[in-house]
Amino acid sequence: MRFNQPFYLLLLFLFIPLVWWELKKLTGTIKYSDLAFFTKTGTRGHFLGRLPFVLNAAGLILIVFALARPQQGRVYEEVESSGVDIMLCLDISGTMQAEDFSPRNRLFVAKERAKEFIEKRPGDRIGLVVFAQTALTQCPLTLNHKILSDLIDRLNFGVVPQIQTAIGMGLATALARLKDSKAKDKMAILLTDGLNNAGDIDPITAAKVGQAYNIKVYCIGVGSKGPVPIPVDHPLYGRQYVRAEVDLDMNTLNQISAITGGKAFLATDAEALKLIYDEINQMEPTTLKVLRHTVYSERAGVFLLPAVLVLLFNALLALTIIRRLP
């Protein structure tokens, strides 16, 4: 709450001489020869005698506050961002079921780290492409990160055929979503645990497309060294685990990043993956500018309406209960 014309509040100082004058008048002599009538009213008459002044003073004080134009403000925020357009390109092939990343499999941890990364980029448009044997756009570029995170939560194996891995197709699909973007900075984050063995586009050709459109590609290879446990659903014995070696082509990931001006990383556990996303977040900062302005609404009625009611009530009393003798 604020007063738009606070100088009217100086009128409140005029009430000091008015109160003094009223008290002085009440000490005057009574010009009646017989006081028997007044003795029957007791102290009630003394109180009622001052009530009109009190009501008038209250009404005038409220009017003064109304004249000062009280206003109540509401703050609005406008966010101006010069963010980065980002496409997440996530491998959901069968080998991402390997349970060498605590607390569950590689895909589960990759999804959790991706959501943490999204939360740290409020001013960026972010989209999602998933790939295995083929590629699929799960979410186009959007500022609605709640929807994107929900889609990531629901993501699971089987969305696309998962026998092979088409890294080139996945990257090319992500870059296609970025090439027409008007953003100053554009990048893709490619996460995979295998090597390219499917699709019509090889990863290096896709990387050259990114280079042509000035799109950086950050590559993350995931997987620990040696044989890893992979679940297999047996028709008779239920879920069984086999240990298998997963081929990770870090050489190709390094080439993709070098061609596009990005960087390649290797994550051997969940904590390493978190640190990699944090590093990418720092390497590609986003700029947010918050503009705040306050809109004020007039609240003079809060004081003016009670003032009118008080003065009307005082006038009604003067005509009824507190009638003056001649």
C-alpha positions in Angstrom: 0.0 0.0 0.0 1.2 3.5 -0.8 -0.2 7.0 -0.9 0.0 8.7 -4.3 -0.6 12.2 -2.9 0.7 12.0 0.7 0.8 15.8 1.2 -2.9 15.6 2.0 -1.9 13.8 5.2 -0.6 17.1 6.5 -4.3 18.0 7.0 -4.3 15.6 10.0 -2.2 18.2 11.9 -5.3 20.5 11.8 -7.1 18.2 14.1 -4.9 19.1 17.0 -6.3 22.7 17.3 -9.8 21.3 16.6 -9.6 18.9 19.5 -8.2 21.7 21.7 -11.1 24.0 20.7 -13.7 21.3 21.3 -12.4 20.5 24.8 -12.4 24.2 25.6 -16.0 24.5 24.6 -17.0 21.6 26.8 -15.7 23.4 29.9 -18.1 26.2 29.5 -21.0 27.1 31.9 -24.5 25.7 31.7 -27.1 28.3 31.1 -30.1 26.6 32.8 -31.7 27.4 36.1 -32.9 23.9 36.9 -30.5 20.9 36.4 -32.9 18.2 37.7 -33.5 16.9 34.1 -29.7 16.3 33.6 -29.3 14.4 36.8 -31.5 11.7 35.5 -29.2 11.0 32.5 -26.1 10.4 34.6 -22.8 10.0 32.8 -24.6 8.9 29.7 -25.3 12.5 28.8 -21.6 13.4 29.1 -20.6 10.6 26.7 -23.4 11.4 24.2 -22.4 15.0 24.3 -19.0 14.2 22.9 -20.1 11.4 20.4 -21.0 13.8 17.5 -17.5 15.3 17.7 -15.8 11.9 17.8 -17.9 10.7 14.8 -17.2 13.9 12.8 -13.5 13.7 13.5 -13.4 10.0 12.5 -15.2 10.8 9.3 -12.9 13.7 8.4 -9.8 11.6 9.1 -11.0 8.9 6.8 -11.7 11.5 4.1 -8.2 12.8 4.5 -6.8 9.3 4.0 -9.0 9.0 0.9 -7.7 12.3 -0.5 -4.2 11.0 -0.2 -5.1 8.4 -2.8 -4.1 5.1 -1.2 -3.0 2.6 -3.8 -2.3 -1.1 -3.7 0.4 -2.5 -6.0 0.8 -5.8 -7.7 4.3 -6.8 -8.9 4.5 -8.4 -12.4 7.7 -10.0 -13.8 8.7 -10.3 -17.4 11.5 -12.6 -18.3 13.7 -11.8 -21.3 16.0 -14.6 -22.2 18.6 -15.0 -24.8 18.7 -18.7 -24.2 20.2 -21.6 -26.1 18.2 -24.0 -28.2 19.1 -27.6 -27.1 18.1 -31.0 -28.4 18.7 -34.0 -26.2 19.5 -37.1 -28.3 19.1 -40.2 -26.1 20.0 -43.8 -26.9 17.3 -46.2 -25.8 18.7 -49.4 -27.4 18.7 -52.7 -25.6 22.2 -52.3 -24.2 21.0 -49.3 -22.2 19.4 -51.9 -19.9 22.8 -52.8 -18.5 22.7 -52.4 -14.8 26.2 -51.1 -14.1 24.9 -47.7 -13.1 23.5 -47.4 -9.6 20.7 -47.4 -8.6 19.2 -49.1 -11.7 20.1 -49.3 -15.4 21.8 -46.9 -17.7 18.6 -45.5 -19.2 17.1 -44.7 -15.7 20.2 -42.8 -14.6 20.5 -41.0 -18.0 16.9 -39.8 -17.7 17.4 -38.5 -14.1 20.5 -36.6 -15.1 18.8 -35.1 -18.1 15.9 -33.9 -16.0 18.4 -32.3 -13.5 20.1 -30.5 -16.5 16.7 -29.3 -17.8 15.9 -27.7 -14.4 19.1 -25.6 -14.5 18.2 -24.1 -18.0 14.9 -22.2 -17.4 15.5 -19.8 -20.3 16.3 -22.4 -22.9 14.1 -24.1 -25.4 14.9 -27.9 -25.1 13.6 -30.8 -27.1 14.1 -34.6 -27.1 15.0 -37.2 -29.7 15.3 -40.9 -28.9 16.9 -43.5 -31.1 17.7 -47.2 -31.2 17.3 -49.0 -34.6 15.4 -45.9 -35.8 15.0 -42.3 -34.5 11.9 -40.6 -33.1 11.3 -37.0 -32.0 9.6 -37.3 -28.6 9.4 -33.5 -28.0 10.1 -30.5 -30.2 11.9 -27.5 -28.9 9.8 -26.0 -26.0 10.0 -23.7 -23.0 7.5 -25.9 -21.2 10.0 -27.9 -19.3 7.3 -29.6 -17.1 5.9 -31.4 -20.2 9.4 -32.3 -21.3 10.3 -33.8 -17.9 7.0 -35.7 -17.9 7.8 -37.2 -21.3 11.3 -38.2 -20.1 9.7 -39.9 -17.0 7.4 -42.0 -19.2 10.2 -42.9 -21.6 11.1 -46.7 -21.7 12.4 -49.4 -23.9 10.3 -50.5 -26.8 9.3 -47.0 -28.1 11.3 -47.9 -31.2 12.9 -51.2 -32.2 15.9 -51.7 -30.0 18.0 -54.5 -31.5 20.5 -52.1 -33.2 21.7 -48.6 -32.7 21.4 -45.8 -35.3 23.5 -43.1 -33.8 23.7 -41.2 -37.1 20.0 -41.2 -37.6 19.4 -40.0 -34.1 21.8 -37.2 -34.4 20.5 -36.2 -37.8 17.0 -36.0 -36.5 18.0 -33.8 -33.6 20.0 -31.5 -35.9 16.9 -31.2 -38.3 15.0 -29.8 -35.3 17.7 -27.2 -34.7 18.7 -26.1 -38.2 15.8 -23.6 -38.7 16.1 -22.2 -35.2 16.6 -18.4 -34.9 18.5 -18.8 -31.6 22.0 -17.3 -31.5 23.4 -20.5 -29.9 22.3 -24.0 -30.8 23.6 -27.4 -29.5 22.8 -31.0 -29.3 23.7 -33.4 -26.5 24.2 -37.0 -27.8 24.2 -39.8 -25.2 24.9 -43.4 -26.3 26.5 -46.5 -25.0 27.2 -48.3 -28.3 28.3 -48.0 -31.8 26.5 -47.1 -35.0 25.3 -50.3 -36.7 22.0 -49.2 -38.3 20.4 -46.4 -40.2 20.9 -44.6 -43.6 23.1 -41.8 -42.2 26.4 -42.4 -40.6 27.4 -40.2 -37.5 30.2 -38.3 -39.3 27.9 -37.2 -42.1 25.4 -36.0 -39.5 28.2 -34.2 -37.7 29.1 -32.3 -40.9 25.4 -31.2 -41.2 25.7 -29.8 -37.7 28.9 -28.0 -38.7 27.2 -26.4 -41.7 24.4 -25.0 -39.5 26.8 -23.9 -36.7 25.3 -26.4 -34.2 27.7 -27.7 -31.5 27.3 -31.4 -30.5 28.4 -32.6 -27.1 28.8 -36.3 -27.0 28.5 -38.5 -23.9 29.6 -42.1 -24.0 28.2 -44.2 -21.0 29.3 -47.5 -19.7 31.8 -49.1 -17.3 34.8 -51.2 -18.5 34.5 -54.9 -18.8 31.4 -57.2 -19.0 28.2 -55.7 -17.6 25.0 -57.3 -16.3 22.2 -57.2 -18.8 18.7 -58.5 -17.9 17.2 -61.2 -20.2 13.6 -62.3 -19.8 13.5 -66.1 -20.2 10.1 -67.7 -21.1 10.5 -70.4 -18.4 12.9 -69.0 -15.7 11.8 -65.4 -15.8 14.3 -62.6 -15.6 17.9 -63.7 -15.8 21.1 -61.7 -16.0 23.9 -62.3 -18.5 27.3 -60.6 -18.5 28.2 -59.1 -21.8 30.8 -56.7 -23.3 29.2 -53.6 -24.8 31.2 -51.9 -27.6 31.4 -48.1 -27.1 32.7 -46.2 -30.0 34.4 -43.2 -28.3 36.5 -42.6 -31.3 33.4 -41.7 -33.4 32.0 -39.5 -30.6 35.3 -37.6 -30.4 35.2 -37.0 -34.1 31.6 -35.7 -34.0 32.5 -33.2 -31.2 35.6 -32.1 -33.0 33.8 -31.4 -36.3 31.0 -29.4 -34.6 33.1 -27.5 -32.0 31.7 -29.4 -29.1 33.3 -31.9 -26.7 33.2 -35.6 -26.0 32.9 -37.2 -22.5 33.0 -40.7 -21.0 30.8 -41.5 -18.1 31.6 -44.7 -16.2 29.1 -44.2 -13.4 26.1 -42.1 -12.3 28.2 -39.5 -10.5 30.5 -39.0 -13.5 27.4 -38.4 -15.7 26.2 -35.7 -13.3 29.5 -33.9 -13.4 29.5 -34.0 -17.2 26.1 -32.4 -17.4 27.2 -29.8 -14.9 30.3 -29.0 -17.1 28.2 -28.6 -20.2 25.8 -26.3 -18.3 28.8 -24.1 -17.4 30.3 -24.2 -20.9 27.0 -23.0 -22.5 25.6 -20.3 -20.2 22.1 -18.8 -20.8 21.3 -15.2 -20.2 18.1 -14.3 -18.2 16.9 -10.7 -17.6 14.0 -10.3 -15.3 12.0 -7.0 -15.7 9.7 -6.1 -12.7 7.0 -3.5 -12.8 4.3 -2.7 -10.3 0.7 -2.0 -11.3 -1.2 0.1 -8.7 -5.0 0.1 -8.2 -6.9 2.9 -6.4 -8.0 2.0 -2.9 -9.5 5.3 -1.8 -12.9 3.6 -1.5 -11.6 1.6 1.5 -11.5 4.9 3.4 -14.2 7.0 1.6 -17.1 4.5 2.1 -16.6 4.2 5.9 -16.3 8.0 6.1 -19.6 8.5 4.4 -21.3 5.9 6.6 -19.9 7.5 9.8 -21.1 11.0 8.8 -24.5 9.7 7.8 -24.8 7.9 11.1 -23.8 11.0 13.0 -26.4 13.0 11.1 -29.0 10.4 12.0 -28.1 10.5 15.7 -28.4 14.3 15.6 -32.0 14.0 14.4 -33.0 11.3 16.8 -31.1 10.3 20.0 -28.7 13.3 20.3 -31.1 16.1 19.5 -30.0 19.4 20.9 -32.1 21.5 23.2 -32.9 25.0 22.0 
